[in-house]
Amino acid sequence: MTRLLVMVLLACIPGTYSKAIYGIFPVGARSRGLGGVHVMLADVWSGLHNEAGLSCVHGISVSLHAENRFLMPETGLGAFSLCIPVNRGTVGIQYASFGYSLYQESQVCLAYGKPFGSAFRAGIGLHCMKIRQAAGYGTLFALVPALGVQVIPVKGLTIGFHVLNPASQPFYPQGQLEMPALFNAGLGFSPGEELLICLEAEKESRGSTVFRGGFEYFLRDVICTRFGISYEKYPTWSLGIGFLYRGLKTDIAICRHPLLGFSPALTLGYSFP
């Protein structure tokens, strides 16, 4: 009974659970610490968020992410990312899984990002999604494309655009669950090497708009702090910290929803020289 109440509660609160059904997980403690912004970022998790950002990953990189959403095991999230530079671009393979034994959402993504000069990046991705439900309800599948670009019109400013499932393809078997297109647009501004300020909007083709914002400040070359907020119907606040030592990167974040409480997240990654 407790698990049933948990899932009903999550489904009824906008901006927490329903978004995941439509094909995207905000993955990575860096993004979580920045309020969930991601479309302008360029890191190992760009394959899930904006494939254009993969073009800035110049070495073989692996990363693991774990998140205990709302401090409940039934809403745990785990993810893996592998990025491999190839000729004139970078290939990313990502996997994410959310839920528990009676309800689980998972996603595998194959993505490619490439720079076109110093002021433009573009990427494409193919997302294989699955929703596994309790016995009698069946399993749903979807295979949808994604497209993303990042533009750098002036030094320090990055503008990102991304669309997932542009044709609004449904889950299969058809007629059980629709999946609208998902659009993201945002910008990141760095007035100096130590500060990054980000703003983003996310819109479903048949839903409301989510606004996000955050900033990242480097105290030293090896440590940075983050603060962010996202808002749809309720505000969600977040804090984060990151450590970088040679090729090893550790990111920690904690988010607080006013009704559901805290969600701690941890990401570990390594980039080979």
Disulfide bonds with the S-S distance in Angstrom:
none
